[in-house]
């Protein structure tokens, strides 16, 4: 995890929670292109290939929990 920047962690958490790049950009006050770049970088660094893998990683590393994900389903 040391390879991932703080901003990439913020993006990773939001991706795991199902937020779109556009919403993440708005929340972090950056451009969508910046979010796309952070997302691509963190996925490359962590060898994650899709959103499901990002979500699994975030759960396994305590970045999100089942309660967070259940709230999305409601």
C-alpha positions as CSV (number, residue, x, y, z in Angstrom):
1,X,0.0,0.0,0.0
2,X,3.0,2.3,0.4
3,X,3.2,2.8,-3.3
4,X,-0.3,4.3,-3.5
5,X,-0.6,8.0,-2.8
6,X,-3.1,9.5,-0.4
7,X,-5.1,10.9,-3.3
8,X,-5.1,7.5,-5.0
9,X,-6.4,6.0,-1.7
10,X,-9.3,8.5,-1.7
11,X,-10.2,7.6,-5.2
12,X,-9.9,3.8,-4.5
13,X,-12.3,4.1,-1.5
14,X,-14.8,6.0,-3.6
15,X,-14.6,3.6,-6.5
16,X,-15.1,0.7,-4.1
17,X,-18.3,2.5,-2.9
18,X,-19.6,2.6,-6.4
19,X,-19.2,6.3,-7.1
20,X,-18.7,7.4,-10.7
21,X,-15.6,9.2,-11.9
22,X,-17.7,12.3,-12.4
23,X,-19.0,12.2,-8.8
24,X,-15.5,11.5,-7.4
25,X,-14.1,14.4,-9.3
26,X,-16.8,16.7,-7.9
27,X,-16.2,15.4,-4.3
28,X,-12.4,15.9,-4.6
29,X,-12.7,19.1,-6.6
30,X,-10.5,17.8,-9.5
31,X,-11.2,17.1,-13.1
32,X,-12.6,13.8,-14.3
33,X,-9.4,13.2,-16.3
34,X,-7.5,13.5,-13.0
35,X,-9.7,10.9,-11.4
36,X,-9.3,8.6,-14.4
37,X,-5.5,9.0,-14.1
38,X,-5.5,8.3,-10.3
39,X,-7.7,5.3,-10.9
40,X,-5.5,3.9,-13.7
41,X,-2.4,4.4,-11.6
42,X,-3.7,2.7,-8.5
43,X,-5.1,-0.2,-10.5
44,X,-1.7,-0.6,-12.2
45,X,0.3,-0.4,-8.9
46,X,-2.0,-2.9,-7.2
47,X,-2.5,-5.1,-10.2
48,X,-6.3,-4.7,-10.1
49,X,-8.1,-5.2,-13.3
50,X,-11.7,-4.1,-12.7
51,X,-14.0,-2.4,-10.2
52,X,-14.9,-5.6,-8.5
53,X,-11.2,-6.2,-7.7
54,X,-10.9,-2.7,-6.4
55,X,-13.9,-3.3,-4.1
56,X,-12.5,-6.6,-2.8
57,X,-9.1,-4.9,-2.2
58,X,-10.8,-2.1,-0.3
59,X,-12.8,-4.5,1.9
60,X,-9.8,-6.7,2.6
61,X,-7.7,-3.8,3.7
62,X,-10.4,-2.2,5.9
63,X,-10.9,0.8,3.6
64,X,-14.7,0.1,3.4
65,X,-16.9,-2.3,5.2
66,X,-20.0,-4.3,4.5
67,X,-22.2,-1.6,6.2
68,X,-20.9,1.0,3.7
69,X,-21.8,-1.3,0.8
70,X,-25.2,-2.3,2.2
71,X,-26.1,1.4,2.5
72,X,-25.6,1.7,-1.3
73,X,-28.0,-1.1,-2.0
74,X,-30.8,0.6,-0.2
